[in-house]
């Protein structure tokens, strides 16, 4: 069914919807690579960390190219099935997922993980895993766009799509809780980590958590785009 939907959409001249799912996939792939980078960071494997950072950089660049393609595919004289401004606002938030993955990976390369207590490493791995879970759930949501377009936003498909959004938001809330607990742990170990180390880890928490935050923001903008179409 999905292949049929894609074939129908592909014949629409300069449709901005055709590359939207591909763009979302670039974001989730970047976050998956970030999870591997986090494992390498916590293991002190700088070589693998830098390899994953390079891969994330390429995915973010690919996402940027798709973003430009989508923007260029928005016709000025043809009425879309959704509000154009809402579509661009949604795209901006979706694009930020790969941006934050890239920023988090770069941030890890700036300072090696040498003196971190095991509990903080475990905290980062848990935060990363939940952020990735949030992004994957968002990717599932973005994939529903094809069904919405193919059914001209039928009531049933809208309800099915909308039911996924609270799941994304719940996972993002779980990330917020983990962020708070991890930050507290970092400050409690300031004597071991050092002032510079604390500042670095705070920045890393914000960037990894930002992946989930942008996933939830994109989900919220998608909801707005659907409701105001």
QUIDA-V848897 format. One record per backbone hydrogen bond with DSSP energy under -1.0 kcal/mol. CO is the residue of the C=O (numbers start at 1). NH is the residue of the N-H. If there is no record, write none. Layout:
{{CO,NH} {CO,NH}}
This chain:
{{1,5} {2,6} {3,7} {4,8} {5,9} {6,10} {9,12} {12,15} {19,23} {20,24} {21,25} {22,26} {23,27} {24,28} {25,29} {26,30} {27,31} {28,32} {29,33} {30,34} {31,35} {32,36} {33,37} {34,38} {35,39} {36,40} {37,41} {38,42} {39,43} {40,45} {41,44} {44,46} {45,49} {46,50} {47,51} {48,52} {49,53} {50,54} {51,55} {52,56} {53,57} {54,58} {55,59} {56,60} {57,61} {58,62} {59,63} {60,64} {61,65} {62,66} {63,67} {64,68} {65,69} {66,70} {67,71} {68,72} {69,73} {71,74} {83,87} {84,88} {85,89} {86,90} {87,91} {88,92} {89,93} {90,94} {91,95} {92,96} {94,97} {95,99} {96,100} {97,101} {98,102} {99,103} {100,104} {101,105} {102,106} {103,107} {104,108} {105,109} {112,114} {117,121} {118,122} {119,123} {120,124} {121,125} {122,126} {123,127} {124,128} {125,129} {126,130} {127,131} {128,132} {129,133} {130,134} {131,135} {132,136} {133,137} {134,138} {135,139} {136,140} {137,141} {138,142} {139,143} {141,144} {142,145} {144,148} {145,149} {146,150} {147,151} {148,153} {149,152} {154,158} {155,159} {156,160} {157,161} {158,162} {159,163} {161,164} {164,168} {165,169} {166,170} {167,171} {168,172} {169,173} {170,174} {171,175} {172,176} {173,177} {174,178} {175,179} {176,180} {177,181} {178,182} {179,183} {180,184} {181,185} {182,186} {183,187} {184,188} {185,189} {187,190} {189,193} {190,194} {194,198} {195,199} {196,200} {197,201} {198,202} {199,203} {200,204} {201,205} {202,206} {203,207} {204,208} {205,209} {206,210} {209,213} {210,214} {211,215} {212,216} {213,217} {214,218} {215,219} {216,220} {217,221} {218,222} {219,223} {220,224} {221,225} {222,226} {223,227} {224,228}}
